[in-house]
Amino acid sequence: MKKDLLKIFGQKIRKLRMRMNLSQEALAEKAFVHRTYIGMIERAEKNITLSNIEKIAKALNVSISELFKGIDE
């Protein structure tokens, strides 16, 4: 179950990142995280913290709640 949630969340991050035409490195710069961290999130290899969720949401110009829309479906 945990892995499924991470996988779906990572897919959502990737979708939003691609919509903005950002590379993983560019998103990482905007979010003030390491470039490999974004890839690890997108591949469901990392359990992201709330503070980093907030950073990524800001970098993607979306609300935190937007990152979770549709995840429980």
Residue pairs with C-beta under 8 A, 6 or more apart in sequence:
2 47
3 44
5 71
6 44
6 46
6 47
6 48
7 44
8 71
9 41
9 44
9 48
9 67
9 68
9 71
10 41
10 42
10 43
10 44
11 42
12 67
12 68
12 70
12 71
13 38
13 41
13 42
13 56
13 60
13 67
14 42
16 60
16 62
16 67
17 24
17 27
17 38
17 42
17 60
20 27
20 60
20 61
22 30
24 35
24 38
24 39
24 42
25 35
25 38
27 38
27 56
27 59
27 60
28 34
28 35
28 37
28 38
29 35
30 58
30 59
31 38
31 52
31 55
31 56
31 58
31 59
32 55
33 52
33 55
33 56
37 46
37 52
38 56
40 46
41 48
41 56
48 56
53 64
53 67
54 64
56 67
57 63
57 64
57 66
57 67
60 67
